[in-house]
Amino acid sequence: MRDAVRVLVVEDEALIASFVEDALSDGGFETCSVHSGEAALSTFRDGREGCRVLLTDVNLGAGITGWELARRIREITPGFPVVYMTSASAPDWKSQGVDGSVLIEKPFAPAQLAAAVSQLLAAGV
């Protein structure tokens, strides 16, 4: 049996982060959660967690946005799989999101998260 794929979850709201972690775990994924774009970038650059997918909220409070975080990660690792979560910023996805990314609008069902991650991995994005 192969190891579960590890997902870097970036969500500044603790309750939503917990919901996302549980949903991904139920879908067979492992998570590494952080609460800011800066912490996510540091975790990604460090590489200790071995994350293979980025699942980020777009609006992360102060600091860099999910849009900017994904662009910076793609500068380091082109083609890295990205899933965005948002409620208010969905219309900006076409202009702000990285190529080949997936957007999930809040509120969403737990199964949508695992499905989006699986879709990206299957597509080899």
Helices and strands as residue ranges (DSSP letters): E 6-10, H 14-26, E 30-34, H 37-46, E 53-57, H 66-76, E 82-86, G 90-92, H 93-96, E 102-105, H 110-123
